[in-house]
Amino acid sequence: MWKFFDEMHSWEKLTKFVRKNRVKSLRGLKSKEKIGNQEILVNQETLFRRFAVLKKSDTEFQNYFSYKAHYPLSLFNESGMRKSSKSVFYDLFFPITDKINFQGAAYVIDGGFLLHRVIWKNSENFSAILGKYVAYIKNITVKKQLLSMGIQKIYQR
C-alpha cells in the first residue's frame, strides 16, 4: 500500500485510482460466504451484534473469533442464518400463580396516560389544562396516586 503512494508524484495520479486501490466504506464491504454450492451474503455488523448479545464471558467471546472462517459454521444451515426459536425465550417466563394484594399499593400515572384520558381544547391556557389534570387525578378512587409528568413532579393525595 505504501509503495503505491511512493510511486505517485503528482495530484493527477491521485485522481486516477485503480478500483482496487480506492478506499472502501465499511457499508460497501459485503461478505459472501460459500456454503455448499451457494453463496450467501453475510451482514458482519448483525453477526457481531448477535455474538455480543450471546456471549457469557470474554473467553467465550474470543472463542467466537477463533474460527478460520469469519463465523462459526454452526450458525448457518443450507438456507442461510439459522432462525432462533422465540418460544425458548418465552419459556423462561413463568405465570404468577399467587393472588396479588393491591391494598396499600401506590399507582404511578404517567403523563402519556393522562394525555389520552383528559380532554382539553386547543384554546385553553396552561392553568386550565393543569386544573383538568388535577381534577381527573382527584376523582380516581384509589387511595394513593403518584403523578410523574416529564419533570418528575410528584402529587400525593
SEMIMAR-937302 format. One record per residue (C-alpha): residue number from 1; x, y, z. Coordinates in pm, whole numbers. Each point is the difference from the previous one (the first is absolute). Layout:
BEGIN
- k	u	v	w
- NUM	X	Y	Z
...
This chain:
BEGIN
- k	u	v	w
- 1	0	0	0
- 2	279	246	93
- 3	184	-94	-316
- 4	-303	118	-191
- 5	25	347	159
- 6	377	17	-52
- 7	-47	-55	-373
- 8	-238	298	-28
- 9	161	331	-90
- 10	-286	232	-88
- 11	-358	86	94
- 12	-113	-129	-337
- 13	92	-350	102
- 14	-198	40	322
- 15	-318	57	-196
- 16	47	-311	-212
- 17	-9	-283	253
- 18	-44	-352	-120
- 19	-313	-148	157
- 20	195	-247	215
- 21	199	290	155
- 22	-302	215	84
- 23	-117	40	358
- 24	-302	-216	73
- 25	-262	89	256
- 26	-98	-260	256
- 27	-353	-7	-140
- 28	141	-78	-341
- 29	182	-309	121
- 30	-235	-287	-63
- 31	104	-336	125
- 32	-113	-296	-205
- 33	67	-342	139
- 34	-35	-321	-194
- 35	-196	-277	170
- 36	-29	-303	-220
- 37	-36	137	-352
- 38	-192	312	107
- 39	143	342	80
- 40	-174	166	296
- 41	29	370	87
- 42	102	46	365
- 43	-60	329	179
- 44	306	23	225
- 45	-147	272	223
- 46	-308	-209	80
- 47	219	-301	60
- 48	222	195	243
- 49	-305	129	190
- 50	-134	-353	37
- 51	336	-117	134
- 52	7	288	249
- 53	-350	-84	125
- 54	64	-374	26
- 55	338	16	174
- 56	14	-104	363
- 57	366	83	64
- 58	294	164	-173
- 59	165	-337	-62
- 60	-314	-125	-170
- 61	0	316	-213
- 62	359	-75	-103
- 63	-105	-352	-96
- 64	-246	146	-251
- 65	292	160	-184
- 66	229	-303	11
- 67	-149	-159	-312
- 68	186	5	-328
- 69	-318	117	-169
- 70	-148	339	87
- 71	-273	-175	196
- 72	-64	-339	159
- 73	-175	-213	-260
- 74	-241	-137	262
- 75	-183	335	-16
- 76	-107	-74	-356
- 77	-195	-264	-185
- 78	-46	-56	-374
- 79	-243	294	-32
- 80	204	256	196
- 81	2	115	365
- 82	-184	-239	228
- 83	-325	140	137
- 84	-18	17	377
- 85	-309	-135	163
- 86	-178	274	192
- 87	-188	-254	208
- 88	323	-86	182
- 89	16	355	136
- 90	-373	-5	79
- 91	43	-317	207
- 92	229	189	240
- 93	-300	197	131
- 94	-232	-168	248
- 95	-360	107	69
- 96	-75	153	340
- 97	-217	-243	193
- 98	-18	190	330
- 99	-288	240	59
- 100	132	354	2
- 101	-118	234	275
- 102	-39	356	-131
- 103	-93	152	339
- 104	236	279	90
- 105	148	0	-349
- 106	121	323	-155
- 107	-96	56	-364
- 108	230	185	-235
- 109	-194	188	-265
- 110	223	113	-284
- 111	-66	326	-181
- 112	-50	-194	-325
- 113	-289	-185	164
- 114	-159	331	98
- 115	30	135	-354
- 116	-243	-271	-110
- 117	-235	34	299
- 118	-33	376	48
- 119	-163	190	-285
- 120	82	366	-45
- 121	-57	259	-268
- 122	267	167	-211
- 123	-96	347	123
- 124	44	-81	372
- 125	294	141	192
- 126	244	-199	211
- 127	-168	60	336
- 128	-337	-122	-132
- 129	157	-316	-144
- 130	194	-63	322
- 131	-323	43	197
- 132	-163	-269	-214
- 133	289	-237	63
- 134	-18	56	377
- 135	-379	-41	0
- 136	32	-329	-189
- 137	258	-133	244
- 138	-210	102	303
- 139	-300	-188	-140
- 140	188	-329	-30
- 141	-127	-230	275
- 142	334	-140	118
- 143	144	126	327
- 144	344	104	-123
- 145	115	120	-335
- 146	333	113	-124
- 147	9	224	-301
- 148	317	1	-200
- 149	-11	249	-286
- 150	317	60	-196
- 151	183	196	270
- 152	-85	-256	270
- 153	-232	213	213
- 154	-170	-216	258
- 155	-359	49	114
- 156	-128	-200	296
- 157	-361	10	119
